Amino acid sequence: MNSTNLEIDNKPYSAHLIETSKAKILMIQASDGFLACGYFDIETANKLNEAVAIVTGVSTYEDMLTAKVVKISKSAQEKGLTLGITGKEALNLLN
């Protein structure tokens, strides 16, 4: 696992990458939730009451910021996230 700190719009984030033989599993953690790749399950996030936004078709952190959010947890909805916003917009709402 590879972890790094990112600064996006002057806000700090923790970013994590796990490489498997078939995929890159990506996550950017904010103070009130996280942005994740399609490898994550939104139903589990709902069960755990986690604020999670999912983007797909990404292989880098930069891809995650420009990709459109395709799934959001109930907790993320309560924080103002909606489908179709960018990953960067989602992170701003989660931090």
Phi and psi in degrees as GROMACS dihedral restraints (atoms count N, CA, C in turn):
[ dihedral_restraints ]
;  ai    aj    ak    al  type     phi  dphi    fc
    3     4     5     6     1  -118.0    20    10
    4     5     6     7     1   125.1    20    10
    6     7     8     9     1  -121.2    20    10
    7     8     9    10     1   146.2    20    10
    9    10    11    12     1  -149.3    20    10
   10    11    12    13     1   161.0    20    10
   12    13    14    15     1   -98.8    20    10
   13    14    15    16     1   136.7    20    10
   15    16    17    18     1  -119.3    20    10
   16    17    18    19     1   151.7    20    10
   18    19    20    21     1  -122.3    20    10
   19    20    21    22     1   120.1    20    10
   21    22    23    24     1  -126.5    20    10
   22    23    24    25     1   122.0    20    10
   24    25    26    27     1    52.4    20    10
   25    26    27    28     1    43.4    20    10
   27    28    29    30     1    63.8    20    10
   28    29    30    31     1    22.5    20    10
   30    31    32    33     1  -120.1    20    10
   31    32    33    34     1   141.2    20    10
   33    34    35    36     1   -85.3    20    10
   34    35    36    37     1   143.2    20    10
   36    37    38    39     1  -139.9    20    10
   37    38    39    40     1   154.2    20    10
   39    40    41    42     1  -105.8    20    10
   40    41    42    43     1   129.3    20    10
   42    43    44    45     1  -116.6    20    10
   43    44    45    46     1   141.4    20    10
   45    46    47    48     1  -133.3    20    10
   46    47    48    49     1   138.7    20    10
   48    49    50    51     1  -132.7    20    10
   49    50    51    52     1   128.0    20    10
   51    52    53    54     1  -121.6    20    10
   52    53    54    55     1   123.7    20    10
   54    55    56    57     1  -101.1    20    10
   55    56    57    58     1   124.3    20    10
   57    58    59    60     1  -103.0    20    10
   58    59    60    61     1  -179.0    20    10
   60    61    62    63     1   -70.5    20    10
   61    62    63    64     1   -17.1    20    10
   63    64    65    66     1  -122.2    20    10
   64    65    66    67     1   -10.0    20    10
   66    67    68    69     1  -155.3    20    10
   67    68    69    70     1   162.6    20    10
   69    70    71    72     1  -108.6    20    10
   70    71    72    73     1   124.9    20    10
   72    73    74    75     1  -100.4    20    10
   73    74    75    76     1   116.9    20    10
   75    76    77    78     1  -118.6    20    10
   76    77    78    79     1   143.9    20    10
   78    79    80    81     1  -151.4    20    10
   79    80    81    82     1   136.8    20    10
   81    82    83    84     1  -120.1    20    10
   82    83    84    85     1   119.7    20    10
   84    85    86    87     1   -96.6    20    10
   85    86    87    88     1   127.4    20    10
   87    88    89    90     1  -105.5    20    10
   88    89    90    91     1   178.9    20    10
   90    91    92    93     1   -68.9    20    10
   91    92    93    94     1   -28.7    20    10
   93    94    95    96     1  -118.8    20    10
   94    95    96    97     1    19.8    20    10
   96    97    98    99     1   158.1    20    10
   97    98    99   100     1  -163.9    20    10
   99   100   101   102     1  -152.2    20    10
  100   101   102   103     1   157.8    20    10
  102   103   104   105     1  -102.0    20    10
  103   104   105   106     1   131.7    20    10
  105   106   107   108     1  -137.7    20    10
  106   107   108   109     1   161.5    20    10
  108   109   110   111     1   -79.3    20    10
  109   110   111   112     1   175.8    20    10
  111   112   113   114     1   -67.2    20    10
  112   113   114   115     1    -5.9    20    10
  114   115   116   117     1   -68.8    20    10
  115   116   117   118     1   -22.1    20    10
  117   118   119   120     1   -84.4    20    10
  118   119   120   121     1   153.0    20    10
  120   121   122   123     1  -105.5    20    10
  121   122   123   124     1   119.8    20    10
  123   124   125   126     1   -68.6    20    10
  124   125   126   127     1   -29.5    20    10
  126   127   128   129     1   -66.1    20    10
  127   128   129   130     1   -37.1    20    10
  129   130   131   132     1   -65.5    20    10
  130   131   132   133     1   -41.5    20    10
  132   133   134   135     1   -59.9    20    10
  133   134   135   136     1   -39.6    20    10
  135   136   137   138     1   -65.4    20    10
  136   137   138   139     1   -42.5    20    10
  138   139   140   141     1   -62.5    20    10
  139   140   141   142     1   -34.3    20    10
  141   142   143   144     1   -93.0    20    10
  142   143   144   145     1     0.4    20    10
  144   145   146   147     1    58.4    20    10
  145   146   147   148     1    40.4    20    10
  147   148   149   150     1   -94.4    20    10
  148   149   150   151     1   141.8    20    10
  150   151   152   153     1   -86.0    20    10
  151   152   153   154     1   108.6    20    10
  153   154   155   156     1  -134.7    20    10
  154   155   156   157     1   136.6    20    10
  156   157   158   159     1  -118.8    20    10
  157   158   159   160     1   136.7    20    10
  159   160   161   162     1  -112.6    20    10
  160   161   162   163     1   132.8    20    10
  162   163   164   165     1  -120.8    20    10
  163   164   165   166     1   150.6    20    10
  165   166   167   168     1  -125.7    20    10
  166   167   168   169     1   164.9    20    10
  168   169   170   171     1    70.9    20    10
  169   170   171   172     1    30.2    20    10
  171   172   173   174     1  -114.3    20    10
  172   173   174   175     1   148.2    20    10
  174   175   176   177     1  -134.3    20    10
  175   176   177   178     1    -2.3    20    10
  177   178   179   180     1  -139.0    20    10
  178   179   180   181     1   164.8    20    10
  180   181   182   183     1   -63.3    20    10
  181   182   183   184     1   -37.7    20    10
  183   184   185   186     1   -61.9    20    10
  184   185   186   187     1   -40.8    20    10
  186   187   188   189     1   -58.0    20    10
  187   188   189   190     1   -40.2    20    10
  189   190   191   192     1   -62.8    20    10
  190   191   192   193     1   -35.5    20    10
  192   193   194   195     1   -69.7    20    10
  193   194   195   196     1   -32.6    20    10
  195   196   197   198     1   -96.3    20    10
  196   197   198   199     1   -16.8    20    10
  198   199   200   201     1   -68.8    20    10
  199   200   201   202     1   151.7    20    10
  201   202   203   204     1   -83.4    20    10
  202   203   204   205     1   140.3    20    10
  204   205   206   207     1   -71.2    20    10
  205   206   207   208     1   127.3    20    10
  207   208   209   210     1  -109.1    20    10
  208   209   210   211     1   -17.4    20    10
  210   211   212   213     1  -145.2    20    10
  211   212   213   214     1   144.0    20    10
  213   214   215   216     1  -139.9    20    10
  214   215   216   217     1   145.2    20    10
  216   217   218   219     1   -77.0    20    10
  217   218   219   220     1   164.4    20    10
  219   220   221   222     1   -60.7    20    10
  220   221   222   223     1   -40.5    20    10
  222   223   224   225     1   -63.8    20    10
  223   224   225   226     1   -37.0    20    10
  225   226   227   228     1   -67.7    20    10
  226   227   228   229     1   -38.0    20    10
  228   229   230   231     1   -59.2    20    10
  229   230   231   232     1   -41.0    20    10
  231   232   233   234     1   -64.9    20    10
  232   233   234   235     1   -21.7    20    10
  234   235   236   237     1   -91.3    20    10
  235   236   237   238     1     3.8    20    10
  237   238   239   240     1    99.1    20    10
  238   239   240   241     1     2.9    20    10
  240   241   242   243     1   -74.6    20    10
  241   242   243   244     1   144.6    20    10
  243   244   245   246     1  -134.2    20    10
  244   245   246   247     1   158.4    20    10
  246   247   248   249     1   -63.9    20    10
  247   248   249   250     1   144.6    20    10
  249   250   251   252     1    92.8    20    10
  250   251   252   253     1   -12.6    20    10
  252   253   254   255     1   -73.4    20    10
  253   254   255   256     1   163.8    20    10
  255   256   257   258     1   -79.1    20    10
  256   257   258   259     1   161.9    20    10
  258   259   260   261     1   -58.0    20    10
  259   260   261   262     1   -38.5    20    10
  261   262   263   264     1   -63.5    20    10
  262   263   264   265     1   -43.2    20    10
  264   265   266   267     1   -62.4    20    10
  265   266   267   268     1   -40.1    20    10
  267   268   269   270     1   -62.3    20    10
  268   269   270   271     1   -45.5    20    10
  270   271   272   273     1   -61.4    20    10
  271   272   273   274     1   -40.2    20    10
  273   274   275   276     1   -61.4    20    10
  274   275   276   277     1   -35.3    20    10
  276   277   278   279     1   -76.0    20    10
  277   278   279   280     1   -21.9    20    10
  279   280   281   282     1   -95.2    20    10
  280   281   282   283     1     0.3    20    10
